[in-house]
């Protein structure tokens, strides 16, 4: 592949506002010794394919392109360091798409839904094999996921999902007794649950930094501290940074919630907040509680609680707080949100009251690029079939991003295969409203969800108006009955 000489301009230029780096997560702080950034882009360059964003999606795309075409000149432009965005600040849950089988079935044939769900499950084991093959110490543990109910109203929230799985010939979930759920989670707050064996946990920042190393060794050119300020569509595409410019045949946008800067993409998702707190090491106390199996755990709230233990015996406890920012701007609410961290800490104390004396040593927040059905969408920018995107990971990107890399690589290389033709490409998505309704309407819905779920957690009946308003919220991490 060579960069063409004839410059043809097509659709409107895309501008990315300057944003400050996010607060470093516990995971990224632990990976600090490997955080020597690559030099920033300087001068004028040409490339076959430029990937904007150095997280899981961008790096998997780069690696997959190199697998298909080793001589392809691939550049990754990352505004911070690889892992400085969503990929280095999530809970480290490596999940499948079985919890979303009903949503997949809403726009897929049963065969295509089964293909995507099976592929997402296989991607989990493939990730473990990738870490072994490349000596990436990312604390990958494939110990499964407990989907639980922590109040009476949420018991059997998974019944619809299990029935949908059975209709396509799959039974990935195992029902557990109340006693077994309480034993394995270490808390009697958990009243019921199901178990999906294939899921895993990982140290996400260590993983993304390891992927960065593998990509560099494969010949991918990575430039960190290189924010793209302007993309000028055409043949070729022009990308402008603070100190340089790149001309490329194809561009891949792997920019997660930061994609909201592009009006066409902002309609497809809304950035919502999530916060995580991490405790001091308490390995012996965890063992005494019986929480020693290293399973990933979630409850069944829409503003979901998700928690796991770490390699050094800490609890990492997260909550999808649903915090919003006017205009979807990447401000403090997506970096260090005091309200969200407070909600998260309160849920940690409610779930494990016997650990009330345990100190929280780290806390941070981050953005989630949530679509209405909480599944990603892939396509190209209108009028620019050489600028591709994959957005809407909706809090479940660590595992499925492997598939996203395959899809985006096939699109960027012009391949006609099962990935470029899959049902996630070009699918019709429900659009979010523009501002100010986007923010103020969203805030009203979020407040109703919070009140509804607080009432349910107290085993009280939720207000009917709150229940009605909560129905306008986007789908959650799992499809619930």
N, C-alpha and C positions, 0 to 999 in steps of 0.2 A: 504494500500500500504506500502511495506517495501523496503528499498534499498537493491539491490542484492549484494551478496558477491563476485561473480566471476567478475573480471575486464577484459573486452575485449576492446581493443583499435581499433578504426576504422579510421575515416578520420583525416586529418591534424589538429594539434592544432591551435587554434585561439588566436591571440595576440591583446590586446587592449592597445594602447599607453597611457601614462599618459597625461591628459589634465587639464588645469587650469579651475576652475569654471567660468561660464559666469558672466558678469556684471549683478547685480540684477535689475530686471525690476521694474517699478512703482508698478505693481500688487504685486510682492513679497515683496517689501518694505512695502506696506500697510499691508501685512500678517505677518510682522516681529514678533509680540508678540507670534505667534504660531510656530515660527521657531526653537524651541528647538529640535535639531536633536536627533534621536535615536542613541544609541551607535554603533560604528563601529564593524564589525564582528571580533572576535578574537578566535583563536584556531581552532580545527578541529570539523566539524559538518556533520551530514547527514540530508537530506531532501527528501521528495517525489518529490517535484517540486521546482526548483529555477527559479525565474523571475529576469532577469537582466534589471534594469530600473524601477524607481519609479514614472513615470508620469502617464498620463491617461490610456494608453494602459496596462502598467504593473499592475496598481492598479485594473482596471476593470477585468483583467484576474484573479488576485488573489481573488477578491471578488466572481467572478463567480465560480471558482474552489471550494471555500468554500461553496457556495450554493449547489453545486452538491454533494460534499464529505466533510462534516464538519470535519472529522477526518484526512483529508489529511494534512501533514505537508508542509506548503508553506512558502518559504522565498523570500523576495524581497531584492535585493542588489542594492543600489543606490549610484552612485559615488559622488553626492553632497547631497543636501536635496531633498526630494520629491517636485517636481515643480521647481527645479533649472535649468532644461533643457527646452525643447520646451513647455512643458505643463504650465509653469508659466510665459511665455514671449510672448504669442501670443495675438491676438486682442480680444480674448474672444467671437468670433462669433460661435454660435452653429447652424450649417447649416445641411441641408439634402443633399441627392445625386440627387435630381431632376435636378439641373443644369448640371449633368454629365450623364443624361439618355442616350444620344447618345453614349458616351464612354462605358457605361455599355452594351449597345446593341451590341457593336462591338465584345464582347466575351461571351455574355450571350444570352440565349433564351429570348424572350419577357417576358415569365412568370418569369424567374429568375431575369431579370432586374427590373421588377415590384416588386418582393419580396424584393430585396435589397433596392430599392428606398423607398418603403413603410416602411420598417424596420428602415431605417435611419431617416425618418420623425417621426416615433413613438418614436425613441430614444430621440428626443428633449423633448417631454412631459415627458417621463420617467425620464429624468434628473431633471426636475423641481420637479417631485414627490419624487425623491430620496433626493433632498435637503430638502424638507419639512419633509419627514419621519425621517431624521437624524439630523435635526436642523443645517443645513449647511447654514450659511449666506454668500452666494456667489453672491448676487445681481442678481439672475436669473430673467430675464424679457423676456417674450415671446411676443414680439411686432412686429415680422416680419423682413423681409429683402427687401430693395429697391435695385434692380439691375438697374443701370442707365447708360445713355450715356452722356458724357460731351463734345462731339464734334459731328459734323455732320456725320463723317465717322463711328461712333459707334452706331448710331441710328438703332434699330431693330437687334442688334447683337444677340438677344435672340430668334429670329424667329424660327431658326432650333430646338432649345431646346423645345419651346412651341409646335411645330409640332410633335416632337418625343414623348413628354408627351401625346399628344392627341392620338397618334397611339397605346399607351398601355392603353388607357382609363383613363388617369389622366389629371386634369387641376389644378395644384397647383399654377399657376401664374395668376395674374390679371393685365391687361394692365391699365396704368394710363395716364392721359392727361399730357401734358407738364406743364400746370399750377399747377396740383396737385403734380407732382414730385418736382417742384421748391418750392412749399409751404411746403411740408413735409421735405425736406432736408435743407430748409433755405437758398438756394442759386440758383440764376437763371443760374448758370453755368450748371446745370442739365437740359438737353434738352428733355429727354424722359426716360421712365423706366417701369419696371414691378415690382410687389410686390408678395412675397411669404410669406404667413401669418404664417406658422408654425415655422419660425426661431426665435432664441432668442439670447440674449447676457448674458454674465456671467463675474464675476471677476475670471479669470482662476486660479490664485494662491490660492485664498480662496477656490475654489472648490477642487483643488488637495490636499490641506492640510486637508480639511474636509474628503475627501475620504481616506486619510491616517489614520485619526482617526477611521473611520468606519472599515477599514481593520484590524487595530490593535485589535479593540474590537471583531472582528470576529475570531481572533486567528492567523492572518497572522503575521509572524515574519519579521519586517522591520529593515534593517541595513543601516543607512545613512553614508555618508563619507566613503563608502566601494566600491572603484573602483575595478572591476574585471580586472586583468591583463592578465589572461591566462585561456582559456577553453580547456580542454583536452577531446575530444570526446571518447566515449566508453560506455560500460554498466557495471557500472554506469559512468556518466559524472563527471569529476573533475573540479572544479572552484577554481582558486587561487586568493587571494586578498593580500594586503600588510601585513596583520596580521593574516590571516586565510586561511582556505581551507574548501570547502564543497563538499560532494559527493551526487549526486542526480540521481534519475531514469530518470527524464525529466527536460529539461531546456527550458525556453521561453526567446527569445531575444526581448525585447521591448525597443530598444535603438535608435529609430528614426534615425537622421542623423549620429549619432555616429556609426551606423552599417557599414558605409563606411570603417571602419578599417578591415572588413572581405572581402577579394577579391571577393568571390562568390556573396556577397550581393551588393558590390560596383558597379557591372555591371548593377544592376536593377534600380538604382536611382542616382541622383546627388544632393548633398547639394547646395542649392542656398540661398542667403541672403534675409532677410526681415527686415525692420526697422520701429520703432514706435516712435512717439513723442506725448507727453501729455502736454496739456496747463494748465495754472492756472485755478482755478474755475471761471466760467463765467455764472452761471446759469441764471441770469436775462437777459443777452444779448442773450443767446440761446433762451429763451422764446420770446424775442422781434423779433428774426429772424423767429420764427415759428418752430424751430427744437426742439420740445418738446415731440415727440411721442416715443422716445427711440428705434426707428428702427435701425437695422444695415444697413449700406450703402456700396455699392461698385460701382466703375465705370466699364468700359468695356475694359480697357487697358489689354494687356497681362501681363505687369508689373503693376499689379492691385493696385489701391488705395482702401483702406478699412477703414471705420471710423464709430465711434459711440460715444455716450456720456457716462459719468460715473455717478455713484450714487451721487457724490458730484459736479456735474455740470461742469466737464472738457470735452474737446474733446480728445479722443485717436485716432490718425490718423496714419495709417500704409501704407506702400508700399512694395509690393514684388519687391525688387530692382534687383533681379537676380544676386547679387554679387557671385563670385566664389572664390574658394581657390585651389591652386595647390595641387594635391593629395588628395583633399577633406579633408584637415586637419582642425581641429577645432581651428582656430586662431581668431584674433581680428575682422576679417571681419564678423564673426558670433556672435560677442559679443557687439562691440561698433564701428561700421563702419562709419567713418566720412563722406565719400562720400554718403553712403546710407541714413544717417540721413539728409544730405543736400538735397538730392533729395526729401525725404519725406517732409521736412519742406517747400520746394518750392511748392510742390503740395498742401499742406495745405493752403499756402498763395494764390495760384491760385484759389482754390476751394472756399475759404472764404476770399476774399480780404478785406471785411469790418471788419475783425478781425486781420488786419495786426499789430495792436498794442498789441495784446494779447501775453503774454510771454509763451514760451515753457519751462516747468520746469523739464521735464524728457525726456530722449531719450535713446534708446538701440537698439540692433540688435539681430538677431537670425537666426538659420538655418532651412530650410525647406527641407524635404526629398522627392524631386520631381521625380516621375516616368514619363515616356513619355506621358502617358495618364492621369496623375494626379489622379490615383486611387491606393489603396494599393494592395499588393500581400502577400499571406500567403503560407507558405510551411515549409518543414524541410530542414536542411542542407544536401547536397548530401552525402550519405554514413552514415548519422547519423539521423535515423528517430525518435530519441528522443530529438533532438534539433530543436525547432520550432521558426519561426520568423513571424512577421507582420510588414512590412515597406511600405513607400511610401504614407504617409498621405497627402502630397502635399499641406499643408496649410489649410486643412479641417479635423482636427482630433478631435476637442473638442466633437462634437456630435457623429460622426461615430466610435470613439474609443470604445463606448459602444458595438457596434457590433463586433469590433475587439477583445474585451475581451471575448465575447461569442465564437468566432471562435477559438481563441488560447486556451481557457479553454477546449473546446471539443477536440482539437488536442492533448493537453498535457494529457488529461484523457483517450484518445483512444476511445472516444464516436463516434458512427455512427449516426449522426443526421443532421438536416438541416444546421447546421453551419459548421460542418466538411466537408460536401459535397457541400457547396455553391461554386459558380463559381469563387470567389476570391481566392480559395485555389488551388495552383498548376497551376495557369493560366500562359500562355506564355506571357512574356513581352519583348518588344523591348529593347535591351541592349544598354547602352551608351558605347562610344569608350574608350579605355585605354588612359592613359597619354602618351605623352603630348597633343595629339589631344583633349582629353576631356577638358582640361583647355583652351588651346589657340583657339581651334575651338569654344568652348562655349563662350569665350570672344568676338570673332568676331560676333557670332550670337546675343549676348546680345547688342553689340554696334549698330547693325543694328536695333534691336527692339527699342532701345532708340531713335534713329534718326527717325525711322518711326512714333513712337507714338508722339514725339515732333512735327513733321510736322502735324500730324492729329489734335492734340490739338490746333494748330494755324489755323486749317481749310485749310491747304495747302495740295497739292498732295504729297504723299511720294515718294521718289526715288525708281525706279523699282528694282534696285539691293537690296536695303534695304528690300523691300517687299519680294523678293525672299529669301533672307537670313533669314528673320524672320520666314519663313515657316519651317525652320529646328528646331525651338524652341519647347520644350515640351509643351503639352497642358496646359492651364491655369486653374484657379479656376472654370470657367464655360466653357461649350462647346459653342463656338460662331459661328454664321453663316458666 
